[in-house]
Amino acid sequence: MKMEEKKEQLRLTKSRWKLLKERIGKNIINTFQKINLRNEAVEKKYNMSEEEQIEEILEEANAYNLRPEVEAEAEKIYSEKNKQFHVFSRIDAYLMAYQELIE
């Protein structure tokens, strides 16, 4: 090989490495951004109010056309369980009603 060809190959190799480094760096940055977005979504779910959580349960029940039934059953469960335990939450009642009616 001539010296000029070797220099040209070296230049192309350096160019490819530079491009690869940029792509790898961008992929790493994008990966971390996606991880952060997922973590924020998880935190948002944990920080939802009781009413928001109940509304999500009811929306899911609505997909099966069971929203009124879930609401009625949940209120029934909540009043019965709350008399017994006094620490029973409304969210638990709605989850129990949803699971009973879906099965």
Biopython code that builds the backbone (N, CA, C, O; Angstrom):
import numpy as np
from Bio.PDB.StructureBuilder import StructureBuilder

atoms = [
    (1, "MET", "N", (0.837, -1.180, 0.000)),
    (1, "MET", "CA", (0.000, 0.000, 0.000)),
    (1, "MET", "C", (0.882, 1.242, 0.000)),
    (1, "MET", "O", (1.981, 1.292, 0.551)),
    (2, "LYS", "N", (0.337, 2.186, -0.629)),
    (2, "LYS", "CA", (1.050, 3.453, -0.633)),
    (2, "LYS", "C", (0.760, 4.208, 0.657)),
    (2, "LYS", "O", (-0.226, 3.943, 1.345)),
    (3, "MET", "N", (1.598, 5.107, 0.953)),
    (3, "MET", "CA", (1.463, 5.910, 2.169)),
    (3, "MET", "C", (0.173, 6.733, 2.140)),
    (3, "MET", "O", (-0.455, 6.908, 3.184)),
    (4, "GLU", "N", (-0.231, 7.230, 1.002)),
    (4, "GLU", "CA", (-1.454, 8.024, 0.878)),
    (4, "GLU", "C", (-2.687, 7.174, 1.183)),
    (4, "GLU", "O", (-3.619, 7.649, 1.832)),
    (5, "GLU", "N", (-2.700, 5.923, 0.720)),
    (5, "GLU", "CA", (-3.822, 5.028, 0.981)),
    (5, "GLU", "C", (-3.929, 4.723, 2.475)),
    (5, "GLU", "O", (-5.027, 4.694, 3.032)),
    (6, "LYS", "N", (-2.802, 4.500, 3.107)),
    (6, "LYS", "CA", (-2.798, 4.246, 4.553)),
    (6, "LYS", "C", (-3.333, 5.454, 5.319)),
    (6, "LYS", "O", (-4.109, 5.306, 6.262)),
    (7, "LYS", "N", (-2.915, 6.640, 4.908)),
    (7, "LYS", "CA", (-3.406, 7.855, 5.571)),
    (7, "LYS", "C", (-4.909, 8.004, 5.377)),
    (7, "LYS", "O", (-5.628, 8.405, 6.293)),
    (8, "GLU", "N", (-5.376, 7.676, 4.171)),
    (8, "GLU", "CA", (-6.817, 7.781, 3.888)),
    (8, "GLU", "C", (-7.600, 6.767, 4.738)),
    (8, "GLU", "O", (-8.657, 7.097, 5.276)),
    (9, "GLN", "N", (-7.091, 5.552, 4.857)),
    (9, "GLN", "CA", (-7.747, 4.543, 5.686)),
    (9, "GLN", "C", (-7.753, 4.966, 7.151)),
    (9, "GLN", "O", (-8.756, 4.794, 7.843)),
    (10, "LEU", "N", (-6.667, 5.505, 7.614)),
    (10, "LEU", "CA", (-6.581, 5.987, 8.985)),
    (10, "LEU", "C", (-7.577, 7.118, 9.232)),
    (10, "LEU", "O", (-8.229, 7.160, 10.275)),
    (11, "ARG", "N", (-7.690, 8.021, 8.281)),
    (11, "ARG", "CA", (-8.642, 9.128, 8.396)),
    (11, "ARG", "C", (-10.076, 8.598, 8.452)),
    (11, "ARG", "O", (-10.878, 9.059, 9.265)),
    (12, "LEU", "N", (-10.401, 7.624, 7.584)),
    (12, "LEU", "CA", (-11.744, 7.033, 7.573)),
    (12, "LEU", "C", (-12.038, 6.297, 8.882)),
    (12, "LEU", "O", (-13.143, 6.377, 9.418)),
    (13, "THR", "N", (-11.035, 5.583, 9.383)),
    (13, "THR", "CA", (-11.198, 4.866, 10.643)),
    (13, "THR", "C", (-11.459, 5.841, 11.789)),
    (13, "THR", "O", (-12.346, 5.617, 12.612)),
    (14, "LYS", "N", (-10.688, 6.914, 11.837)),
    (14, "LYS", "CA", (-10.901, 7.929, 12.875)),
    (14, "LYS", "C", (-12.289, 8.546, 12.758)),
    (14, "LYS", "O", (-12.956, 8.793, 13.763)),
    (15, "SER", "N", (-12.713, 8.791, 11.530)),
    (15, "SER", "CA", (-14.037, 9.360, 11.294)),
    (15, "SER", "C", (-15.131, 8.407, 11.778)),
    (15, "SER", "O", (-16.096, 8.832, 12.414)),
    (16, "ARG", "N", (-14.975, 7.120, 11.475)),
    (16, "ARG", "CA", (-15.961, 6.118, 11.921)),
    (16, "ARG", "C", (-16.000, 6.026, 13.441)),
    (16, "ARG", "O", (-17.079, 5.951, 14.031)),
    (17, "TRP", "N", (-14.824, 6.032, 14.084)),
    (17, "TRP", "CA", (-14.765, 5.966, 15.543)),
    (17, "TRP", "C", (-15.446, 7.180, 16.170)),
    (17, "TRP", "O", (-16.163, 7.057, 17.163)),
    (18, "LYS", "N", (-15.218, 8.339, 15.586)),
    (18, "LYS", "CA", (-15.842, 9.557, 16.105)),
    (18, "LYS", "C", (-17.363, 9.459, 16.002)),
    (18, "LYS", "O", (-18.080, 9.809, 16.939)),
    (19, "LEU", "N", (-17.845, 8.980, 14.859)),
    (19, "LEU", "CA", (-19.278, 8.816, 14.657)),
    (19, "LEU", "C", (-19.856, 7.797, 15.644)),
    (19, "LEU", "O", (-20.916, 8.025, 16.226)),
    (20, "LEU", "N", (-19.162, 6.683, 15.828)),
    (20, "LEU", "CA", (-19.618, 5.663, 16.778)),
    (20, "LEU", "C", (-19.668, 6.203, 18.204)),
    (20, "LEU", "O", (-20.619, 5.937, 18.939)),
    (21, "LYS", "N", (-18.636, 6.967, 18.599)),
    (21, "LYS", "CA", (-18.623, 7.543, 19.945)),
    (21, "LYS", "C", (-19.810, 8.468, 20.152)),
    (21, "LYS", "O", (-20.431, 8.463, 21.215)),
    (22, "GLU", "N", (-20.126, 9.268, 19.125)),
    (22, "GLU", "CA", (-21.283, 10.167, 19.230)),
    (22, "GLU", "C", (-22.569, 9.377, 19.373)),
    (22, "GLU", "O", (-23.414, 9.701, 20.206)),
    (23, "ARG", "N", (-22.719, 8.327, 18.551)),
    (23, "ARG", "CA", (-23.944, 7.513, 18.614)),
    (23, "ARG", "C", (-24.069, 6.803, 19.953)),
    (23, "ARG", "O", (-25.149, 6.770, 20.544)),
    (24, "ILE", "N", (-22.979, 6.242, 20.428)),
    (24, "ILE", "CA", (-23.010, 5.538, 21.715)),
    (24, "ILE", "C", (-23.362, 6.512, 22.827)),
    (24, "ILE", "O", (-24.171, 6.196, 23.700)),
    (25, "GLY", "N", (-22.770, 7.673, 22.799)),
    (25, "GLY", "CA", (-23.073, 8.681, 23.810)),
    (25, "GLY", "C", (-24.531, 9.085, 23.789)),
    (25, "GLY", "O", (-25.156, 9.227, 24.839)),
    (26, "LYS", "N", (-25.079, 9.270, 22.593)),
    (26, "LYS", "CA", (-26.485, 9.641, 22.472)),
    (26, "LYS", "C", (-27.376, 8.520, 22.989)),
    (26, "LYS", "O", (-28.370, 8.780, 23.667)),
    (27, "ASN", "N", (-27.026, 7.272, 22.676)),
    (27, "ASN", "CA", (-27.819, 6.139, 23.147)),
    (27, "ASN", "C", (-27.808, 6.053, 24.666)),
    (27, "ASN", "O", (-28.831, 5.769, 25.288)),
    (28, "ILE", "N", (-26.651, 6.297, 25.256)),
    (28, "ILE", "CA", (-26.564, 6.255, 26.719)),
    (28, "ILE", "C", (-27.420, 7.360, 27.321)),
    (28, "ILE", "O", (-28.159, 7.128, 28.278)),
    (29, "ILE", "N", (-27.321, 8.558, 26.763)),
    (29, "ILE", "CA", (-28.123, 9.682, 27.261)),
    (29, "ILE", "C", (-29.608, 9.371, 27.105)),
    (29, "ILE", "O", (-30.382, 9.594, 28.035)),
    (30, "ASN", "N", (-30.019, 8.858, 25.941)),
    (30, "ASN", "CA", (-31.432, 8.528, 25.720)),
    (30, "ASN", "C", (-31.907, 7.449, 26.681)),
    (30, "ASN", "O", (-33.037, 7.497, 27.168)),
    (31, "THR", "N", (-31.045, 6.476, 26.953)),
    (31, "THR", "CA", (-31.406, 5.407, 27.880)),
    (31, "THR", "C", (-31.663, 5.969, 29.271)),
    (31, "THR", "O", (-32.655, 5.622, 29.913)),
    (32, "PHE", "N", (-30.765, 6.840, 29.738)),
    (32, "PHE", "CA", (-30.952, 7.425, 31.063)),
    (32, "PHE", "C", (-32.203, 8.297, 31.109)),
    (32, "PHE", "O", (-32.896, 8.325, 32.125)),
    (33, "GLN", "N", (-32.497, 9.002, 30.029)),
    (33, "GLN", "CA", (-33.702, 9.827, 30.002)),
    (33, "GLN", "C", (-34.943, 8.953, 30.091)),
    (33, "GLN", "O", (-35.893, 9.307, 30.790)),
    (34, "LYS", "N", (-34.954, 7.813, 29.395)),
    (34, "LYS", "CA", (-36.099, 6.906, 29.450)),
    (34, "LYS", "C", (-36.252, 6.320, 30.843)),
    (34, "LYS", "O", (-37.370, 6.184, 31.340)),
    (35, "ILE", "N", (-35.138, 5.970, 31.479)),
    (35, "ILE", "CA", (-35.192, 5.438, 32.841)),
    (35, "ILE", "C", (-35.776, 6.479, 33.781)),
    (35, "ILE", "O", (-36.609, 6.154, 34.628)),
    (36, "ASN", "N", (-35.347, 7.730, 33.640)),
    (36, "ASN", "CA", (-35.870, 8.798, 34.490)),
    (36, "ASN", "C", (-37.358, 8.988, 34.276)),
    (36, "ASN", "O", (-38.091, 9.204, 35.241)),
    (37, "LEU", "N", (-37.828, 8.914, 33.031)),
    (37, "LEU", "CA", (-39.258, 9.062, 32.756)),
    (37, "LEU", "C", (-40.050, 7.932, 33.403)),
    (37, "LEU", "O", (-41.122, 8.163, 33.963)),
    (38, "ARG", "N", (-39.520, 6.695, 33.326)),
    (38, "ARG", "CA", (-40.206, 5.566, 33.963)),
    (38, "ARG", "C", (-40.248, 5.746, 35.472)),
    (38, "ARG", "O", (-41.271, 5.472, 36.099)),
    (39, "ASN", "N", (-39.152, 6.200, 36.059)),
    (39, "ASN", "CA", (-39.123, 6.417, 37.504)),
    (39, "ASN", "C", (-40.119, 7.501, 37.913)),
    (39, "ASN", "O", (-40.774, 7.378, 38.948)),
    (40, "GLU", "N", (-40.237, 8.553, 37.118)),
    (40, "GLU", "CA", (-41.196, 9.612, 37.416)),
    (40, "GLU", "C", (-42.622, 9.084, 37.338)),
    (40, "GLU", "O", (-43.470, 9.471, 38.143)),
    (41, "ALA", "N", (-42.896, 8.203, 36.375)),
    (41, "ALA", "CA", (-44.237, 7.631, 36.252)),
    (41, "ALA", "C", (-44.571, 6.776, 37.468)),
    (41, "ALA", "O", (-45.698, 6.808, 37.962)),
    (42, "VAL", "N", (-43.600, 6.016, 37.948)),
    (42, "VAL", "CA", (-43.812, 5.185, 39.137)),
    (42, "VAL", "C", (-44.052, 6.072, 40.349)),
    (42, "VAL", "O", (-44.955, 5.807, 41.143)),
    (43, "GLU", "N", (-43.257, 7.116, 40.500)),
    (43, "GLU", "CA", (-43.436, 8.033, 41.630)),
    (43, "GLU", "C", (-44.791, 8.714, 41.569)),
    (43, "GLU", "O", (-45.425, 8.939, 42.600)),
    (44, "LYS", "N", (-45.236, 9.041, 40.366)),
    (44, "LYS", "CA", (-46.535, 9.699, 40.213)),
    (44, "LYS", "C", (-47.648, 8.780, 40.715)),
    (44, "LYS", "O", (-48.590, 9.227, 41.370)),
    (45, "LYS", "N", (-47.525, 7.485, 40.396)),
    (45, "LYS", "CA", (-48.551, 6.543, 40.865)),
    (45, "LYS", "C", (-48.569, 6.467, 42.386)),
    (45, "LYS", "O", (-49.638, 6.368, 42.990)),
    (46, "TYR", "N", (-47.399, 6.513, 43.007)),
    (46, "TYR", "CA", (-47.342, 6.441, 44.452)),
    (46, "TYR", "C", (-47.869, 7.719, 45.102)),
    (46, "TYR", "O", (-48.329, 7.693, 46.244)),
    (47, "ASN", "N", (-47.804, 8.819, 44.387)),
    (47, "ASN", "CA", (-48.229, 10.096, 44.940)),
    (47, "ASN", "C", (-49.665, 10.456, 44.565)),
    (47, "ASN", "O", (-50.108, 11.575, 44.826)),
    (48, "MET", "N", (-50.385, 9.536, 43.967)),
    (48, "MET", "CA", (-51.767, 9.817, 43.577)),
    (48, "MET", "C", (-52.648, 9.879, 44.815)),
    (48, "MET", "O", (-52.432, 9.166, 45.795)),
    (49, "SER", "N", (-53.631, 10.738, 44.744)),
    (49, "SER", "CA", (-54.567, 10.834, 45.860)),
    (49, "SER", "C", (-55.500, 9.626, 45.846)),
    (49, "SER", "O", (-55.563, 8.875, 44.873)),
    (50, "GLU", "N", (-56.206, 9.464, 46.935)),
    (50, "GLU", "CA", (-57.147, 8.349, 47.049)),
    (50, "GLU", "C", (-58.216, 8.440, 45.961)),
    (50, "GLU", "O", (-58.573, 7.433, 45.349)),
    (51, "GLU", "N", (-58.723, 9.642, 45.725)),
    (51, "GLU", "CA", (-59.770, 9.828, 44.716)),
    (51, "GLU", "C", (-59.257, 9.490, 43.312)),
    (51, "GLU", "O", (-59.983, 8.904, 42.510)),
    (52, "GLU", "N", (-58.020, 9.856, 43.021)),
    (52, "GLU", "CA", (-57.438, 9.548, 41.711)),
    (52, "GLU", "C", (-57.279, 8.045, 41.530)),
    (52, "GLU", "O", (-57.527, 7.519, 40.445)),
    (53, "GLN", "N", (-56.871, 7.361, 42.575)),
    (53, "GLN", "CA", (-56.709, 5.910, 42.490)),
    (53, "GLN", "C", (-58.059, 5.229, 42.300)),
    (53, "GLN", "O", (-58.183, 4.294, 41.509)),
    (54, "ILE", "N", (-59.055, 5.695, 43.017)),
    (54, "ILE", "CA", (-60.400, 5.131, 42.869)),
    (54, "ILE", "C", (-60.913, 5.382, 41.459)),
    (54, "ILE", "O", (-61.522, 4.503, 40.850)),
    (55, "GLU", "N", (-60.668, 6.578, 40.942)),
    (55, "GLU", "CA", (-61.117, 6.902, 39.584)),
    (55, "GLU", "C", (-60.441, 5.994, 38.555)),
    (55, "GLU", "O", (-61.078, 5.590, 37.583)),
    (56, "GLU", "N", (-59.181, 5.673, 38.751)),
    (56, "GLU", "CA", (-58.504, 4.747, 37.835)),
    (56, "GLU", "C", (-59.129, 3.356, 37.894)),
    (56, "GLU", "O", (-59.297, 2.704, 36.864)),
    (57, "ILE", "N", (-59.467, 2.910, 39.081)),
    (57, "ILE", "CA", (-60.127, 1.607, 39.229)),
    (57, "ILE", "C", (-61.465, 1.623, 38.507)),
    (57, "ILE", "O", (-61.819, 0.670, 37.814)),
    (58, "LEU", "N", (-62.210, 2.718, 38.677)),
    (58, "LEU", "CA", (-63.515, 2.826, 38.035)),
    (58, "LEU", "C", (-63.392, 2.922, 36.513)),
    (58, "LEU", "O", (-64.238, 2.394, 35.791)),
    (59, "GLU", "N", (-62.369, 3.577, 36.031)),
    (59, "GLU", "CA", (-62.150, 3.644, 34.582)),
    (59, "GLU", "C", (-61.860, 2.257, 34.024)),
    (59, "GLU", "O", (-62.332, 1.896, 32.946)),
    (60, "GLU", "N", (-61.084, 1.495, 34.766)),
    (60, "GLU", "CA", (-60.801, 0.118, 34.336)),
    (60, "GLU", "C", (-62.081, -0.717, 34.350)),
    (60, "GLU", "O", (-62.317, -1.516, 33.443)),
    (61, "ALA", "N", (-62.894, -0.533, 35.366)),
    (61, "ALA", "CA", (-64.174, -1.253, 35.441)),
    (61, "ALA", "C", (-65.093, -0.825, 34.304)),
    (61, "ALA", "O", (-65.854, -1.633, 33.772)),
    (62, "ASN", "N", (-65.016, 0.442, 33.939)),
    (62, "ASN", "CA", (-65.843, 0.957, 32.850)),
    (62, "ASN", "C", (-65.503, 0.274, 31.528)),
    (62, "ASN", "O", (-66.364, 0.143, 30.659)),
    (63, "ALA", "N", (-64.257, -0.160, 31.373)),
    (63, "ALA", "CA", (-63.858, -0.869, 30.158)),
    (63, "ALA", "C", (-64.641, -2.173, 30.008)),
    (63, "ALA", "O", (-64.835, -2.665, 28.896)),
    (64, "TYR", "N", (-65.088, -2.727, 31.133)),
    (64, "TYR", "CA", (-65.892, -3.948, 31.126)),
    (64, "TYR", "C", (-67.377, -3.637, 31.352)),
    (64, "TYR", "O", (-68.170, -4.548, 31.592)),
    (65, "ASN", "N", (-67.750, -2.365, 31.277)),
    (65, "ASN", "CA", (-69.125, -1.902, 31.518)),
    (65, "ASN", "C", (-69.621, -2.312, 32.907)),
    (65, "ASN", "O", (-70.776, -2.704, 33.072)),
    (66, "LEU", "N", (-68.747, -2.217, 33.888)),
    (66, "LEU", "CA", (-69.085, -2.610, 35.255)),
    (66, "LEU", "C", (-68.928, -1.469, 36.252)),
    (66, "LEU", "O", (-68.926, -1.709, 37.459)),
    (67, "ARG", "N", (-68.799, -0.255, 35.785)),
    (67, "ARG", "CA", (-68.545, 0.868, 36.688)),
    (67, "ARG", "C", (-69.624, 1.013, 37.766)),
    (67, "ARG", "O", (-69.282, 1.079, 38.946)),
    (68, "PRO", "N", (-70.908, 1.067, 37.408)),
    (68, "PRO", "CA", (-71.931, 1.233, 38.463)),
    (68, "PRO", "C", (-71.940, 0.081, 39.470)),
    (68, "PRO", "O", (-72.115, 0.284, 40.671)),
    (69, "GLU", "N", (-71.746, -1.130, 38.949)),
    (69, "GLU", "CA", (-71.747, -2.293, 39.835)),
    (69, "GLU", "C", (-70.563, -2.246, 40.806)),
    (69, "GLU", "O", (-70.707, -2.561, 41.987)),
    (70, "VAL", "N", (-69.395, -1.849, 40.295)),
    (70, "VAL", "CA", (-68.205, -1.756, 41.148)),
    (70, "VAL", "C", (-68.410, -0.688, 42.212)),
    (70, "VAL", "O", (-68.063, -0.894, 43.375)),
    (71, "GLU", "N", (-68.976, 0.465, 41.817)),
    (71, "GLU", "CA", (-69.215, 1.538, 42.793)),
    (71, "GLU", "C", (-70.160, 1.070, 43.895)),
    (71, "GLU", "O", (-69.901, 1.290, 45.078)),
    (72, "ALA", "N", (-71.251, 0.428, 43.505)),
    (72, "ALA", "CA", (-72.239, -0.027, 44.491)),
    (72, "ALA", "C", (-71.632, -1.085, 45.421)),
    (72, "ALA", "O", (-71.787, -1.013, 46.640)),
    (73, "GLU", "N", (-70.953, -2.049, 44.839)),
    (73, "GLU", "CA", (-70.347, -3.120, 45.632)),
    (73, "GLU", "C", (-69.257, -2.576, 46.554)),
    (73, "GLU", "O", (-69.131, -3.017, 47.696)),
    (74, "ALA", "N", (-68.478, -1.629, 46.065)),
    (74, "ALA", "CA", (-67.398, -1.056, 46.872)),
    (74, "ALA", "C", (-67.957, -0.304, 48.077)),
    (74, "ALA", "O", (-67.432, -0.431, 49.183)),
    (75, "GLU", "N", (-68.998, 0.462, 47.873)),
    (75, "GLU", "CA", (-69.591, 1.180, 49.002)),
    (75, "GLU", "C", (-70.172, 0.209, 50.020)),
    (75, "GLU", "O", (-70.087, 0.437, 51.227)),
    (76, "LYS", "N", (-70.762, -0.874, 49.529)),
    (76, "LYS", "CA", (-71.295, -1.905, 50.422)),
    (76, "LYS", "C", (-70.161, -2.550, 51.226)),
    (76, "LYS", "O", (-70.264, -2.693, 52.445)),
    (77, "ILE", "N", (-69.087, -2.935, 50.546)),
    (77, "ILE", "CA", (-67.938, -3.549, 51.214)),
    (77, "ILE", "C", (-67.326, -2.572, 52.211)),
    (77, "ILE", "O", (-67.001, -2.950, 53.337)),
    (78, "TYR", "N", (-67.171, -1.325, 51.802)),
    (78, "TYR", "CA", (-66.543, -0.322, 52.668)),
    (78, "TYR", "C", (-67.348, -0.119, 53.947)),
    (78, "TYR", "O", (-66.775, -0.055, 55.035)),
    (79, "SER", "N", (-68.663, -0.017, 53.828)),
    (79, "SER", "CA", (-69.469, 0.207, 55.034)),
    (79, "SER", "C", (-69.416, -1.008, 55.964)),
    (79, "SER", "O", (-69.352, -0.850, 57.183)),
    (80, "GLU", "N", (-69.442, -2.221, 55.397)),
    (80, "GLU", "CA", (-69.379, -3.428, 56.222)),
    (80, "GLU", "C", (-68.010, -3.577, 56.896)),
    (80, "GLU", "O", (-67.929, -3.814, 58.102)),
    (81, "LYS", "N", (-66.950, -3.440, 56.122)),
    (81, "LYS", "CA", (-65.609, -3.643, 56.657)),
    (81, "LYS", "C", (-65.203, -2.523, 57.612)),
    (81, "LYS", "O", (-64.496, -2.760, 58.592)),
    (82, "ASN", "N", (-65.645, -1.324, 57.327)),
    (82, "ASN", "CA", (-65.269, -0.199, 58.178)),
    (82, "ASN", "C", (-65.923, -0.316, 59.555)),
    (82, "ASN", "O", (-65.358, 0.133, 60.553)),
    (83, "LYS", "N", (-67.107, -0.916, 59.609)),
    (83, "LYS", "CA", (-67.743, -1.145, 60.902)),
    (83, "LYS", "C", (-66.926, -2.131, 61.733)),
    (83, "LYS", "O", (-66.831, -2.000, 62.954)),
    (84, "GLN", "N", (-66.342, -3.114, 61.061)),
    (84, "GLN", "CA", (-65.569, -4.142, 61.756)),
    (84, "GLN", "C", (-64.166, -3.684, 62.127)),
    (84, "GLN", "O", (-63.717, -3.886, 63.255)),
    (85, "PHE", "N", (-63.475, -3.063, 61.168)),
    (85, "PHE", "CA", (-62.039, -2.821, 61.350)),
    (85, "PHE", "C", (-61.664, -1.366, 61.608)),
    (85, "PHE", "O", (-60.616, -1.112, 62.201)),
    (86, "HIS", "N", (-62.460, -0.423, 61.194)),
    (86, "HIS", "CA", (-62.244, 1.012, 61.384)),
    (86, "HIS", "C", (-60.997, 1.562, 60.695)),
    (86, "HIS", "O", (-60.779, 2.773, 60.725)),
    (87, "VAL", "N", (-60.195, 0.744, 60.094)),
    (87, "VAL", "CA", (-59.010, 1.231, 59.380)),
    (87, "VAL", "C", (-59.030, 0.780, 57.917)),
    (87, "VAL", "O", (-58.028, 0.906, 57.213)),
    (88, "PHE", "N", (-60.131, 0.275, 57.477)),
    (88, "PHE", "CA", (-60.278, -0.219, 56.113)),
    (88, "PHE", "C", (-60.411, 0.973, 55.166)),
    (88, "PHE", "O", (-61.233, 1.861, 55.396)),
    (89, "SER", "N", (-59.613, 0.994, 54.111)),
    (89, "SER", "CA", (-59.638, 2.155, 53.218)),
    (89, "SER", "C", (-60.644, 1.957, 52.074)),
    (89, "SER", "O", (-61.022, 0.836, 51.733)),
    (90, "ARG", "N", (-61.052, 3.071, 51.509)),
    (90, "ARG", "CA", (-61.984, 3.032, 50.376)),
    (90, "ARG", "C", (-61.315, 2.394, 49.161)),
    (90, "ARG", "O", (-61.967, 1.702, 48.381)),
    (91, "ILE", "N", (-60.023, 2.627, 49.006)),
    (91, "ILE", "CA", (-59.311, 2.040, 47.868)),
    (91, "ILE", "C", (-59.364, 0.518, 47.944)),
    (91, "ILE", "O", (-59.596, -0.152, 46.937)),
    (92, "ASP", "N", (-59.150, -0.020, 49.131)),
    (92, "ASP", "CA", (-59.233, -1.476, 49.301)),
    (92, "ASP", "C", (-60.617, -1.991, 48.937)),
    (92, "ASP", "O", (-60.749, -3.036, 48.299)),
    (93, "ALA", "N", (-61.635, -1.265, 49.338)),
    (93, "ALA", "CA", (-63.005, -1.674, 49.032)),
    (93, "ALA", "C", (-63.239, -1.679, 47.522)),
    (93, "ALA", "O", (-63.848, -2.607, 46.991)),
    (94, "TYR", "N", (-62.760, -0.652, 46.837)),
    (94, "TYR", "CA", (-62.940, -0.596, 45.390)),
    (94, "TYR", "C", (-62.154, -1.696, 44.689)),
    (94, "TYR", "O", (-62.638, -2.283, 43.721)),
    (95, "LEU", "N", (-60.954, -1.979, 45.165)),
    (95, "LEU", "CA", (-60.173, -3.065, 44.574)),
    (95, "LEU", "C", (-60.856, -4.415, 44.787)),
    (95, "LEU", "O", (-60.915, -5.242, 43.877)),
    (96, "MET", "N", (-61.368, -4.625, 45.992)),
    (96, "MET", "CA", (-62.062, -5.894, 46.260)),
    (96, "MET", "C", (-63.300, -6.041, 45.383)),
    (96, "MET", "O", (-63.553, -7.110, 44.829)),
    (97, "ALA", "N", (-64.063, -4.970, 45.261)),
    (97, "ALA", "CA", (-65.271, -5.019, 44.444)),
    (97, "ALA", "C", (-64.917, -5.278, 42.981)),
    (97, "ALA", "O", (-65.557, -6.091, 42.315)),
    (98, "TYR", "N", (-63.916, -4.597, 42.499)),
    (98, "TYR", "CA", (-63.480, -4.781, 41.106)),
    (98, "TYR", "C", (-63.057, -6.226, 40.864)),
    (98, "TYR", "O", (-63.468, -6.841, 39.880)),
    (99, "GLN", "N", (-62.237, -6.767, 41.760)),
    (99, "GLN", "CA", (-61.751, -8.138, 41.574)),
    (99, "GLN", "C", (-62.888, -9.146, 41.647)),
    (99, "GLN", "O", (-62.915, -10.106, 40.877)),
    (100, "GLU", "N", (-63.832, -8.936, 42.571)),
    (100, "GLU", "CA", (-64.969, -9.858, 42.678)),
    (100, "GLU", "C", (-65.804, -9.854, 41.408)),
    (100, "GLU", "O", (-66.205, -10.912, 40.922)),
    (101, "LEU", "N", (-66.068, -8.671, 40.868)),
    (101, "LEU", "CA", (-66.937, -8.588, 39.705)),
    (101, "LEU", "C", (-66.246, -8.995, 38.408)),
    (101, "LEU", "O", (-66.910, -9.456, 37.479)),
    (102, "ILE", "N", (-64.955, -8.837, 38.328)),
    (102, "ILE", "CA", (-64.233, -9.239, 37.122)),
    (102, "ILE", "C", (-64.139, -10.766, 37.046)),
    (102, "ILE", "O", (-64.235, -11.347, 35.965)),
    (103, "GLU", "N", (-63.952, -11.407, 38.199)),
    (103, "GLU", "CA", (-63.852, -12.868, 38.215)),
    (103, "GLU", "C", (-65.203, -13.428, 37.966)),
    (103, "GLU", "O", (-65.370, -14.647, 37.934)),
]
sb = StructureBuilder()
sb.init_structure("model")
sb.init_model(0)
sb.init_chain("A")
sb.init_seg("    ")
for serial, (resi, resn, name, xyz) in enumerate(atoms, 1):
    if name == "N":
        sb.init_residue(resn, " ", resi, " ")
    sb.init_atom(name, np.array(xyz, "f"), 0.0, 1.0, " ", f" {name:<3s}", serial, name[0])
structure = sb.get_structure()
